[in-house]
Amino acid sequence: KLDADPVIIPEYENTTSMCLSNNGKFLLVNISRGDTSGRVRLWDLEKSRLVREYSGHKQSTYVIRSCFGSANFSLIATGSEDCSVYIYQRQTAQLLAKLDGHVGVVNSVVWSPIDNEMMASASDDNTVRIWAV
């Protein structure tokens, strides 16, 4: 049965992808602004409000996918058009790491649901990299 009254997230820029937290409380929305500045927005679904925005990675042309990381969703990971993976602290939006190694756009990242220290990234360089973070 679908809820007749869905939560509406009012985005006013191009949304390219999203990721729902495993507990269903948070939503990450990737924004492409048409310039090189990418944005990932964190929404609190219980309160229907924007909590935080993460920036620094590049997104203008490609669909970039982000994800939550660690057991308590304390990290945010996103790909980037500058061939890197960016890791942010969820609560402060502080950039914790920029992982280099790909030579093409990093389109997608995913955190292991079992091993909180393992993440994978996929790139236009035709590789998938497994990271121990």
Buried (B, 14 or more C-beta within 10 A) or exposed (E): EEEEEEEEBEEEEEEBBBBEBEEEEBBBBBBBEEEBBBBBBBBEBEEEEBBBEBBBBBBEEBEBBBBBBBEEBEBBBBBBBBBBBBBBBBEEBEBEBEBEBBEBBBBBBBBEEEEBEBBBBBBBBEEEBEBEB
